[in-house]
């Protein structure tokens, strides 16, 4: 595998992970609308936001 192929694969994996997290955030936000007082739903949304932050800005402390 060439270096460029490796870079392209890593980029695609990162984009796939980012899209999956954003979709999960949307779904969790919908759940919060229905169950706004559910502590577990709010915690799940916070965890997903943290995961998104790590993907977008991995060098920053979170």
N, CA, C and O atoms as a MOPAC input file, in Angstrom:
PM7 MOZYME 1SCF
protein

 N      0.86000 1    -1.16800 1     0.00000 1
 C      0.00000 1     0.00000 1     0.00000 1
 C      0.91000 1     1.23500 1     0.00000 1
 O      1.85100 1     1.33500 1     0.78700 1
 N      0.60800 1     2.15100 1    -0.88500 1
 C      1.41300 1     3.36800 1    -0.93600 1
 C      1.03700 1     4.29200 1     0.22100 1
 O      0.00500 1     4.12100 1     0.86900 1
 N      1.89500 1     5.26200 1     0.45500 1
 C      1.62500 1     6.23000 1     1.51100 1
 C      0.32500 1     6.97800 1     1.23200 1
 O     -0.47500 1     7.20200 1     2.14000 1
 N      0.11900 1     7.36000 1    -0.01900 1
 C     -1.10600 1     8.09400 1    -0.36800 1
 C     -2.34200 1     7.22200 1    -0.15500 1
 O     -3.37100 1     7.70700 1     0.31500 1
 N     -2.24500 1     5.93600 1    -0.49800 1
 C     -3.36400 1     5.02800 1    -0.24900 1
 C     -3.66900 1     4.93700 1     1.24100 1
 O     -4.83000 1     4.92700 1     1.64900 1
 N     -2.61900 1     4.87100 1     2.04400 1
 C     -2.79400 1     4.81600 1     3.50300 1
 C     -3.46500 1     6.09000 1     4.01200 1
 O     -4.38500 1     6.02800 1     4.82700 1
 N     -3.00800 1     7.23700 1     3.53200 1
 C     -3.59100 1     8.51400 1     3.94800 1
 C     -5.05700 1     8.57800 1     3.53000 1
 O     -5.91100 1     9.00400 1     4.30700 1
 N     -5.34200 1     8.15700 1     2.31400 1
 C     -6.72600 1     8.18200 1     1.82900 1
 C     -7.62000 1     7.27400 1     2.66700 1
 O     -8.75500 1     7.63500 1     2.97900 1
 N     -7.11500 1     6.09600 1     3.03400 1
 C     -7.89000 1     5.16800 1     3.85500 1
 C     -8.14300 1     5.75300 1     5.23500 1
 O     -9.26100 1     5.67800 1     5.74600 1
 N     -7.11600 1     6.33300 1     5.84200 1
 C     -7.27600 1     6.92900 1     7.16700 1
 C     -8.26800 1     8.08300 1     7.13900 1
 O     -9.08500 1     8.22900 1     8.04900 1
 N     -8.19600 1     8.90100 1     6.09500 1
 C     -9.12800 1    10.02800 1     5.95400 1
 C    -10.55500 1     9.52800 1     5.80300 1
 O    -11.47900 1    10.06900 1     6.41000 1
 N    -10.73200 1     8.48700 1     4.98500 1
 C    -12.07000 1     7.93000 1     4.79000 1
 C    -12.61200 1     7.36300 1     6.09700 1
 O    -13.78800 1     7.54900 1     6.41200 1
 N    -11.75600 1     6.66600 1     6.86700 1
 C    -12.19200 1     6.12200 1     8.15200 1
 C    -12.59400 1     7.23700 1     9.11000 1
 O    -13.59300 1     7.11600 1     9.82000 1
 N    -11.83300 1     8.31000 1     9.13500 1
 C    -12.14700 1     9.44000 1    10.01400 1
 C    -13.47100 1    10.07500 1     9.60000 1
 O    -14.30000 1    10.40600 1    10.44800 1
 N    -13.66400 1    10.24200 1     8.29400 1
 C    -14.91800 1    10.83000 1     7.80700 1
 C    -16.10700 1     9.93600 1     8.13700 1
 O    -17.17400 1    10.43000 1     8.50400 1
 N    -15.93100 1     8.63800 1     8.01000 1
 C    -17.00000 1     7.69700 1     8.33800 1
 C    -17.33500 1     7.76300 1     9.82500 1
 O    -18.50700 1     7.78200 1    10.20000 1
 N    -16.31900 1     7.79800 1    10.65800 1
 C    -16.54300 1     7.89300 1    12.10300 1
 C    -17.24300 1     9.19600 1    12.45800 1
 O    -18.17300 1     9.21300 1    13.26300 1
 N    -16.79100 1    10.28300 1    11.85300 1
 C    -17.39600 1    11.58700 1    12.12600 1
 C    -18.87100 1    11.58000 1    11.73800 1
 O    -19.71400 1    12.06100 1    12.49500 1
 N    -19.18600 1    11.03600 1    10.56000 1
 C    -20.58000 1    10.99600 1    10.10600 1
 C    -21.42800 1    10.14100 1    11.04600 1
 O    -22.56000 1    10.50600 1    11.36300 1
 N    -20.89100 1     9.01500 1    11.48800 1
 C    -21.63800 1     8.14400 1    12.40200 1
 C    -21.91900 1     8.84900 1    13.72800 1
 O    -23.01000 1     8.72700 1    14.28300 1
 N    -20.93600 1     9.58100 1    14.22700 1
 C    -21.13400 1    10.30500 1    15.48800 1
 C    -22.16200 1    11.41600 1    15.31100 1
 O    -23.01800 1    11.60500 1    16.17400 1
 N    -22.09000 1    12.14900 1    14.21000 1
 C    -23.06600 1    13.21700 1    13.99200 1
 C    -24.48100 1    12.65600 1    13.86900 1
 O    -25.43400 1    13.25700 1    14.36500 1
 N    -24.61900 1    11.51400 1    13.21200 1
 C    -25.94500 1    10.89200 1    13.10600 1
 C    -26.43900 1    10.44700 1    14.47700 1
 O    -27.62200 1    10.58200 1    14.79100 1
 N    -25.53700 1     9.91900 1    15.28400 1
 C    -25.91900 1     9.50300 1    16.63800 1
 C    -26.30700 1    10.71500 1    17.48700 1
 O    -27.23100 1    10.63000 1    18.29600 1
 N    -25.61400 1    11.83400 1    17.31100 1
 C    -25.95600 1    13.05900 1    18.03900 1
 C    -27.35800 1    13.51500 1    17.65700 1
 O    -28.15000 1    13.88600 1    18.52300 1
 N    -27.66200 1    13.49000 1    16.37900 1
 C    -29.01400 1    13.87500 1    15.93800 1
 C    -30.07200 1    12.99000 1    16.57800 1
 O    -31.08900 1    13.48200 1    17.06700 1
 N    -29.83200 1    11.68900 1    16.57500 1
 C    -30.79700 1    10.75500 1    17.15200 1
 C    -30.94500 1    10.97700 1    18.65800 1
 O    -32.05700 1    10.95800 1    19.18800 1
 N    -29.83000 1    11.18500 1    19.33700 1
 C    -29.88400 1    11.40800 1    20.78000 1
 C    -30.59600 1    12.72100 1    21.10200 1
 O    -31.33500 1    12.80200 1    22.08300 1
 N    -30.37700 1    13.74500 1    20.28300 1
 C    -31.05900 1    15.02600 1    20.49700 1
 C    -32.56700 1    14.86200 1    20.33300 1
 O    -33.33900 1    15.47500 1    21.06900 1
 N    -32.98800 1    14.04800 1    19.38400 1
 C    -34.41700 1    13.77600 1    19.21600 1
 C    -34.97300 1    13.08800 1    20.46300 1
 O    -36.08100 1    13.38600 1    20.90900 1
 N    -34.18200 1    12.15900 1    21.01900 1
 C    -34.62100 1    11.48300 1    22.24300 1
 C    -34.77300 1    12.46700 1    23.39200 1
 O    -35.69500 1    12.33600 1    24.19700 1
 N    -33.89000 1    13.44500 1    23.47900 1
 C    -33.99300 1    14.43900 1    24.54600 1
 C    -35.24300 1    15.29000 1    24.41300 1
 O    -35.81300 1    15.72600 1    25.41300 1
 N    -35.66900 1    15.52600 1    23.18000 1
 C    -36.90200 1    16.29400 1    22.99200 1
 C    -38.08900 1    15.53900 1    23.58300 1
 O    -38.99800 1    16.14100 1    24.15600 1
 N    -38.07000 1    14.21100 1    23.43700 1
 C    -39.16600 1    13.40100 1    23.95900 1
 C    -39.02900 1    13.13200 1    25.45800 1
 O    -40.02600 1    12.98900 1    26.16500 1
 N    -37.78500 1    13.06600 1    25.93300 1
 C    -37.52800 1    12.71300 1    27.32600 1
 C    -36.52400 1    13.69500 1    27.91800 1
 O    -35.43900 1    13.29900 1    28.34400 1
 N    -36.87900 1    14.94800 1    27.94300 1
 C    -35.97500 1    16.00600 1    28.36800 1
 C    -35.43200 1    15.86200 1    29.77600 1
 O    -34.38400 1    16.42400 1    30.09400 1
 N    -36.11800 1    15.12700 1    30.61400 1
 C    -35.64900 1    14.98100 1    31.98500 1
 C    -34.84100 1    13.69400 1    32.19100 1
 O    -34.47000 1    13.36200 1    33.31700 1
 N    -34.57400 1    12.97600 1    31.10200 1
 C    -33.85700 1    11.71300 1    31.22400 1
 C    -32.35700 1    11.97000 1    31.33800 1
 O    -31.71300 1    12.41300 1    30.38700 1
 N    -31.82300 1    11.68800 1    32.50600 1
 C    -30.40100 1    11.92900 1    32.75700 1
 C    -29.52300 1    11.09900 1    31.81700 1
 O    -28.49500 1    11.58500 1    31.34500 1
 N    -29.91200 1     9.87500 1    31.54600 1
 C    -29.11200 1     9.00300 1    30.68300 1
 C    -29.04800 1     9.54900 1    29.25700 1
 O    -28.00100 1     9.47000 1    28.61500 1
 N    -30.14500 1    10.09800 1    28.75900 1
 C    -30.15200 1    10.65200 1    27.40900 1
 C    -29.24500 1    11.87400 1    27.32300 1
 O    -28.53200 1    12.05500 1    26.33600 1
 N    -29.27100 1    12.70300 1    28.34600 1
 C    -28.40500 1    13.88300 1    28.36900 1
 C    -26.93500 1    13.48300 1    28.47000 1
 O    -26.07800 1    14.08300 1    27.82100 1
 N    -26.65200 1    12.49100 1    29.26800 1
 C    -25.28000 1    12.00200 1    29.41100 1
 C    -24.78100 1    11.40300 1    28.09700 1
 O    -23.63100 1    11.61200 1    27.71000 1
 N    -25.63600 1    10.67000 1    27.42600 1
 C    -25.27200 1    10.10000 1    26.12700 1
 C    -24.95600 1    11.17700 1    25.10900 1
 O    -24.00300 1    11.05100 1    24.34000 1
 N    -25.74800 1    12.22900 1    25.10200 1
 C    -25.50300 1    13.33700 1    24.17700 1
 C    -24.18100 1    14.02600 1    24.50100 1
 O    -23.43700 1    14.39700 1    23.59300 1
 N    -23.88700 1    14.19700 1    25.77000 1
 C    -22.61400 1    14.80700 1    26.16900 1
 C    -21.44100 1    13.94600 1    25.71800 1
 O    -20.44000 1    14.46700 1    25.22700 1
 N    -21.55800 1    12.64500 1    25.88100 1
 C    -20.48700 1    11.73800 1    25.46700 1
 C    -20.27700 1    11.77000 1    23.96300 1
 O    -19.13900 1    11.73000 1    23.49500 1
 N    -21.35400 1    11.84100 1    23.20700 1
 C    -21.23300 1    11.91900 1    21.74700 1
 C    -20.59100 1    13.23600 1    21.31600 1
 O    -19.78600 1    13.26400 1    20.38400 1
 N    -20.94400 1    14.31500 1    21.98900 1
 C    -20.33200 1    15.60600 1    21.67300 1
 C    -18.83700 1    15.58200 1    21.96900 1
 O    -18.04300 1    16.15700 1    21.22500 1
 N    -18.46200 1    14.92800 1    23.03600 1
 C    -17.05000 1    14.79000 1    23.38000 1
 C    -16.30600 1    13.97800 1    22.32300 1
 O    -15.18400 1    14.31900 1    21.94800 1
 N    -16.92600 1    12.91900 1    21.85200 1
 C    -16.31200 1    12.10800 1    20.79200 1
 C    -16.14400 1    12.92100 1    19.51400 1
 O    -15.12300 1    12.81200 1    18.83600 1
 N    -17.12900 1    13.72400 1    19.19000 1
 C    -17.03100 1    14.57800 1    18.00500 1
 C    -15.90000 1    15.58200 1    18.16800 1
 O    -15.15800 1    15.83700 1    17.21900 1
 N    -15.76100 1    16.14500 1    19.34400 1
 C    -14.68400 1    17.11000 1    19.58700 1
 C    -13.32200 1    16.46800 1    19.40200 1
 O    -12.41800 1    17.09200 1    18.84600 1
 N    -13.15600 1    15.22800 1    19.85800 1
 C    -11.88000 1    14.52600 1    19.68900 1
 C    -11.58100 1    14.28600 1    18.21500 1
 O    -10.42700 1    14.37800 1    17.79600 1
 N    -12.61000 1    13.97700 1    17.42300 1
 C    -12.39000 1    13.75800 1    15.98800 1
 C    -12.04700 1    15.04500 1    15.26100 1
 O    -11.19400 1    15.05700 1    14.37300 1
 N    -12.70300 1    16.11200 1    15.63200 1
 C    -12.52700 1    17.37700 1    14.91000 1
 C    -11.23700 1    18.07300 1    15.31600 1
 O    -10.51900 1    18.60000 1    14.46600 1
 N    -10.93800 1    18.07700 1    16.62400 1
 C     -9.74000 1    18.76600 1    17.13800 1
 C     -8.98100 1    17.83500 1    18.08800 1
 O     -8.99000 1    18.05200 1    19.30000 1
 N     -8.32300 1    16.79700 1    17.54800 1
 C     -7.69500 1    15.81000 1    18.41500 1
 C     -6.53500 1    16.35200 1    19.25500 1
 O     -6.22000 1    15.78500 1    20.30100 1
 N     -5.90900 1    17.41700 1    18.82200 1
 C     -4.75100 1    17.93000 1    19.56200 1
 C     -5.13400 1    18.77800 1    20.77300 1
 O     -4.29400 1    19.03700 1    21.63500 1
 N     -6.37400 1    19.20500 1    20.84700 1
 C     -6.81100 1    20.03800 1    21.97000 1
 C     -7.25400 1    19.16600 1    23.13600 1
 O     -7.76000 1    18.06100 1    22.94200 1
 N     -7.06300 1    19.66300 1    24.32500 1
 C     -7.54500 1    18.92300 1    25.48900 1
 C     -9.06800 1    19.04000 1    25.54800 1
 O     -9.63900 1    20.07500 1    25.20500 1
 N     -9.70500 1    17.97000 1    25.98500 1
 C    -11.17600 1    17.95000 1    26.04200 1
 C    -11.61700 1    17.50700 1    27.40800 1
 O    -12.81700 1    17.42000 1    27.67200 1

